[in-house]
Amino acid sequence: MKNLLEILLAPPLAFLAFLAAFYVLYALAGRLAPKVNAVGGKLKSYACGEDIPGAKVQFGYRLFFFIALFFTMMHVAALVVATVPAGPIAYFALFYLGMIFLSIAALVTRD
């Protein structure tokens, strides 16, 4: 009996069980929800009583990658400096921080 319980609680089977349970819940909620009728401007965009014409917006990831690189460099630098052992090798941490400073400066001042 214990082996059957362990098998049922295995992550893939537990995931499938929860997936099935929530699909049933989703289907039941869909039957209870009221039907949407496209009457007048019910499905249009709304902003303070003004009609807004629909427009396609294309987002770019350029700024995201800039921020992600900055975040990664700063956190890796903090991790490396925090784990440097004591002694003469600790001076390499200062050199490393100087290189990180130059890298961040190059990243921030780029065109």
Buried (B, 14 or more C-beta within 10 A) or exposed (E): EEEEEEEEEEEEEEEEEEEEEEEEEEEEEEEEEEEEEEEEEEEEEEEEEEEEEEEEEEEEEEEEEEEEEBEEBEEEBEEBBEEBEEEEEEEEBEEBBEEBEEBBEEEEEEE
